[in-house]
Amino acid sequence: MSFCPNEVGVGRKLLNGLHGTSNHQDEGIVKFMNGFKGIVERIKSLEAERRNLVLEIDELKKMADSKAKALENEVSMLREEVKSLRVLLGAGEPELDPEPKRKQAR
């Protein structure tokens, strides 16, 4: 939404004709319209920045997901390599102790 000086002038003339406003009141109307125009422009700018930030966040989420998947694949390959090396060296699979050993109280 934009206002051109001509539209403000037409609006001022119309208001003067209807309400018999003075020059001082006209200045107030112009200031109000200029302030309103500034607010509208600020809102448009912030909405555009918001859209850009949302798009950037979406791209960063996709990049993070892709990196997580790549790391999952790498970890899986490393686990397989560890298993293969253990078999090759005859170590087999290590037995897991179901209960961790605790220190005895004296």
Buried (B, 14 or more C-beta within 10 A) or exposed (E): EEEEEEEBEEBBEEBBEEEEBEEEBBEEBBEEBEEEBEEEEEEEEEEEEEEEEEEEEEEEEEEEEEEEEEEEEEEEEEEEEEEEEEEEEEEEEEEEEEEEEEEEEE
